[in-house]
Amino acid sequence: AKLLQGPLRRAAQKVGEEGVETALAAVAETDDKLVGESADLIYHLLVLLRAKNIDFQDVISELKSRHK
């Protein structure tokens, strides 16, 4: 909730931080740690999309359109 109330740049920054942590976990941590970091990344991405009033279904549709 705090991320949605704060400046957009904070939510964007969290996505960046979690992306780096996810990448590092993929090469230097356990699979469980990678799963946890992936969950954090997806959560913060969803918060950012919400802050921009973008529906996650739009992202899914974009991915589907790339594989036709």
Residue pairs with C-beta under 8 A, 6 or more apart in sequence:
3 10
3 11
3 14
3 44
3 47
3 51
4 11
4 47
4 50
4 51
8 48
8 51
8 52
11 44
11 47
11 48
11 51
12 48
14 44
14 47
14 48
15 41
15 44
15 45
15 48
18 37
18 40
18 41
18 43
18 44
18 45
19 41
21 37
21 40
21 41
22 34
22 37
22 38
22 40
22 41
24 37
25 33
25 34
25 36
25 37
25 38
26 34
29 37
46 56
49 55
49 56
49 59
